[in-house]
Amino acid sequence: MTIRPLSSLDEPQLEAFLRPLRDSSMFLRSNAQRGGLNPPSGSREQVFVAAFHDGKVAGVVAHGASGMLLIQAPDSAADLARACIGLSQRRVTGLAGPPVQVEQAMAALHLKAEDASYYRDEGLYGLDLCDLIVPAALATGRLTCRAPTAGERDTLCAWRLAYDIESLGSADTDETRQRSTRFLDQQMADGNAWVAVDGGAPVSLSAFNAALPDIVQLGGIYTPPELRGRGFARVAVAASLLAARARGAERATLFTSNPSAARAYEALGFLRTGSYAVVLFRGPR
């Protein structure tokens, strides 16, 4: 096994390794395509390190600008995590990837589960978009879905903050508010956010954490508590997936540990394909 940083010349090999594992590799593939594998000289904003067997990529770990360590390394998670952090020389704010690999990386980096503000093995779900089950409320036009308007931004930023607090255990701080706003603004700018509308007012938000030509990853799905139980989220999600299908995407994926959310996704045709671990640390490390 050979371990080394990746460069732009390795992009075809990295894609060949990750694409068959695409349900659990969305962040890695998206970051590689968005930021590239050959950052400016001296930049450590995005570092990719891979293991090679017989000249082919057999595992990869990336450390992004946010401090998240992203893992897809079935046989080399510990070694790659050490090599990647040794190269980036930055703190780890969180980890994401297949659960066993995340555990191995944490042990190699001497990171402790009890220090995490969030640590869950989420259910990983996938759907071939040709099998999407469209809710009757959307199919009949009783409810509609569209891109958010500029005038709805403040409302949706508040929803995104509420999602981060409720689903990720984030504290209501200025840093959290800024991060939530940045994330939603980017989704809106990329055309990856939709709102279900009832009586002219937004009632649920659907968005993509990552979007590639062949697959999208849902994230940040939110309905205010007082509007839940009416099928609004299913409409928002289904409409966003119809939009992705129209763009050419063939598949959608997501991860959740919420049983109620899982049932809603299963009603749209999603099937569980495995597990996905997400770990977040709060404060300096």
N, C-alpha and C positions, 0 to 999 in steps of 0.2 A: 504493500500500500504506500502510495506517495501522497503527501499533503502539501498543498501550496495555494496561494491566493489565485483567484480567477481574474482574467482580463477579458477584454472584448473579444479576443480570439476564441475564447471558450464558450461563447454564447450558444452556439448550436449544440455542443455537448451537454451543457447545463439544461437546455430545453428538452433534449432527448431523455435526460434522466428524470426531470420533474413532471413532464406531461403525463406519463402513465400514473403518476401519484397526484394528479391535479386537485382532487378534492381536499387534500391536506397540504397543498403547496401553493395556495393562492397568493399569500403574502410574499413568498420568495419569488414567484414568477412575476408578480406585479412590480415589486421593487426592482428586480433586475431589468425589466423592460422600461420602467419609468426613469430610473436613475443610471442605468448602465453598469457595466462591470469594470470600467476603466476610469475611475475618478481622477480629477486633476492631481498632478504631482503634489505629494504632501498632504492631500485631503484624506481624512479618515471618516468622512460622513457616512459612507456605506461600504462595508468591507465584506467580501464574499471569500470564503475559504472552502476548498473542496478536497475530498479524498478520491484518488484515482486507483482503479484496479484494471490492470491490463490496458492502460491508456484511456479508460472510460470513466466518467464521473460516477462515483458510487455513493456519494454522500456530500451534503453541503450544509454549512452554517453561515448565516449572515448577521452582522451587527449593524443596525440602521442608525440614522441620526437621532432618533428618539431614544435610543438605548435598548430597544427590544432585540433580543436574540432569537432568530428564526431558525428552526431546525428541521432538516429532512436528511437524516443520516442513520440508516438502519443498523450499520455495523461499526460506526466510528463517531458517535455523538460526543463522547467525552474528549477524545483527542482533538476533534475539530473545534469544539467549544473553547478549549484551552488555546489552540492556535489562533482562533479568530479574535479573542479578547487580547491575546498577546500582541496582535497586530493593531487592533483599534485603539488600545490603551484608554478605553472609556468605561464608565460604570455600566452595569447591567440594570436597566429599569424593569425588565420583565423578560419572559420567555414564552414561546409558542411553538407547538409542534406535537407530534405523536407522544402520548404520555410517557412511555418507557424511555424514550429518547430525551425528553425534558428532564426526567429524574436523573438520568446519567449525566447530562450536562450540568445540572445543579450540583451534583456531588463532585464533579470534576472542578467546579469553580468555587466550591465551599460555600454555596448559597443554601440557606436553610428555609424550609417551608414555613416555619413559625415566624419568620421575618416578613413574609408576604402579606400584603393587604388583600390579595385575591389569589386563590389557587383552586382551580376546578378542572376536573376532567369532564369536558363537555361531550354531549352526543354529537357526532358528525353526521350530517345528512346530505344527500345528493338527489338531484332530479334531472333526468333528461327532459329538456324543455318541450319536446314533442308530446310528452305525457302529462303536461300541466293540466290540472283540473281547474277550470275557470269557475269561480263562484257565480251563482245565479244572479246575485245583486249586480255584479259587473256585466255579465253577459246580457242581461235585459236592459241595462242602462239605468236601473234604479239608483245606483251609485256610480259616480265617475271618478276618474283619477287623472292627474295632470302634474306637470312640473310646478314647483312652488313659485310664487310671485315674490318680487322684491319686498312687497309690503307684508309678507308672511314671515320674513326672515327672523325677526325678533321672537315671534311665537315658536318657530321651529328650533331656534337656538335654545330657548327655554326647555323645549321637549328633549333636545339632545343632552342638555345638562341633567335633566331628570332621569334620562336613560342611564347615563354614566353613574349617577348616584345610586339608582335602584338596582341596576344589573351588574355593575362592576364594583360596587362598594366604594366609589370615589367620594372624597370629602368635598363639601361645598366650599371651595376656596377660589381665590382669584385665578390661581394656576389652572384649576380644573375648568373654570368658566372659559378661560382663554383657549385651552386645548379643545374643549367641546365646540366652541365657536369656529376655530380654525378647521376642525374636522368637517363640520357641516358646510362651511363655506366652500371647502374644496370639493365636497360631493356635489354641491349645487353648481359650482363652476364647471365641473366635468360632465354635467348632465346626468348624474347618477343619484338623483333624489326625486321622489314622487310623493304626492299627497292624495289620499282618498278624500273626496269632497261630498258632503251631504248638505243640501240646502245652501250651497255656495260657500260653506265654511270648511276648512280642513279638519279632518277628524282622525287621521292616522298618517304616519310617516313610514315610508319604505325607502331604503337606500342600499347602495352597494359599497362595501368596504374596499373591494377590489373588482376590477372589470378587465377582462382580456377578450380577445376576439372570439375564443371558443367557450369561455366559461365566466360566470360572475359569482361573486360571493356576497350574500346578503349580510347586512349588519346595521345596528342602530335602529331596528324596527321598534316604533313606539306609538302607543295610543294612550292618551290621558286616562287615568283611572276611572273618571266619571263616564267615559265613553266606551269602556270595555264591555265585552260580552255581546256585541252587536254585529260582529263579523267585519268590522271596518279594517282591521289589520290584514285579513285574508284578501280583501279587495285591493288594498294598497300593494301588497306583495305580488299578487297575481298580475296586476297591471304593470308593475315594474318588470316582471319576468316576460310578459308579452312584448314589452319594449325591447328587452334584451334579445329576445328571439328574433324580433324584426331587424335588429342590427346584425344578426348572424350568429349569435351565441347558441350553443347546442346544449349547455348544461348549466345548472346552478348548484351551489353548495352553501352550507351554513353550519354553525355549531351553536348549540344551546344546552343548558342544563335545566331549563324551565319546562316542567311537564305540560303545562297549559299551552305554551308556545309550540312545543313539539307536536301536540295534537293538532294545532292549527296548521302547521306545516305539512303534517301527514295528510290532512284533508285536501291539500293542494297536490298531493302525489309524491311528496318527499319520502325517501326511505333511508333508514339509518345505515351508514356504511362503515362506521367505526367510532373512534373517540379522538378527541383533540384537547390537549392541555393548554391552558392559559394561566400564566403566573404574572402577577404585577407586584412591584415593590413600591412603597411610598417613602419619600424622603431620601436623604443622602445614603450612599452605600460605600 
